[in-house]
Amino acid sequence: MSVENKALIIRVAEIVITELKLQDITPDTFDPDLDLVDELGVDSMDLATVVLVLQDEYGITIDEDDYPKLRNIRMIAEYIEQKQQA
């Protein structure tokens, strides 16, 4: 994992923690492979909130059809990298 990717994963974790008001977890302790829907109970409204912040922060557009690709922090970070390179 590159330093850039690690930094992106940490930043995405910060956004998820803040937007979902998660307690007792920090970006450093957030498992980037934790399934946000199945293991954390994130619903579509929560995900939409996170997506809006990610779009603003990274200047990308995330299609609703792509939401299933955003199941964990690592997948979100990889998605953002792909969108920025496109």
Buried (B, 14 or more C-beta within 10 A) or exposed (E): EEEEBEEBBBBBBEBBBEBBEBEEBEBEEBEBEBEBBEEBEBEEEBBEBBBEBBBEEBEBEBEEEEBEEBBBBBBBBBBBBEBEEE
